[in-house]
Amino acid sequence: MKLAKLVLVIGIVALVGGGYIASQIAWWQGSEQAMAYAAKVDQPPIRILASILFFGAIIVGSIPEKEPKP
């Protein structure tokens, strides 16, 4: 389960970090580029992916870890 949590965290950080970097690049290229990027990101597939990641993180985070027996 630790591996699943680690993979989930790495995936979320990569997606959020990549999105942030892309938004900064779009902003530095000019306001029209930033508006076009914002319009692309505000689409139903992106919202669905964000919801899946959000609820998936809650579900995976709520699964208790098995402690090793001494």
C-alpha positions in Angstrom: 0.0 0.0 0.0 3.0 2.3 0.6 3.9 1.9 -3.0 0.4 2.9 -4.2 0.5 6.0 -2.0 3.9 6.9 -3.2 2.9 6.5 -6.9 -0.2 8.6 -6.3 1.7 11.4 -4.6 4.4 11.4 -7.4 1.7 11.4 -10.1 -0.2 14.3 -8.4 2.9 16.3 -7.9 4.0 15.8 -11.5 0.6 16.8 -12.9 0.2 19.8 -10.6 3.8 20.9 -11.1 3.6 20.4 -14.8 0.4 22.4 -15.0 1.9 25.2 -12.9 5.0 25.3 -15.1 2.8 25.4 -18.3 0.7 28.2 -16.9 3.7 30.2 -16.0 5.2 29.7 -19.5 1.8 30.7 -21.0 1.7 33.8 -18.8 5.2 34.9 -19.8 4.4 34.5 -23.5 1.6 37.1 -23.3 -2.0 37.5 -22.0 -3.6 35.9 -25.1 -1.6 32.8 -24.6 -2.5 32.7 -20.9 -6.2 33.1 -21.7 -6.0 30.3 -24.3 -4.3 28.0 -21.8 -6.9 28.8 -19.1 -9.6 28.0 -21.6 -8.0 24.7 -22.5 -7.6 23.7 -18.8 -11.2 24.6 -17.9 -12.6 21.6 -19.8 -14.7 18.7 -18.5 -11.9 16.1 -19.0 -9.6 18.1 -16.8 -12.2 18.6 -14.1 -13.0 14.9 -14.2 -9.3 14.0 -13.8 -8.9 16.4 -10.9 -12.0 14.9 -9.2 -10.6 11.4 -9.7 -7.2 12.4 -8.3 -8.9 14.2 -5.3 -11.2 11.3 -4.4 -8.6 8.7 -5.1 -6.2 10.5 -2.7 -8.9 10.5 0.0 -9.6 6.8 -0.5 -6.0 5.7 -0.6 -5.1 8.0 2.3 -7.9 6.5 4.5 -6.7 2.9 4.0 -4.8 2.0 7.2 -1.3 0.8 7.0 -0.5 -2.7 8.3 2.0 -2.6 11.1 4.7 -5.3 11.0 4.3 -7.9 13.8 7.3 -7.9 16.3 
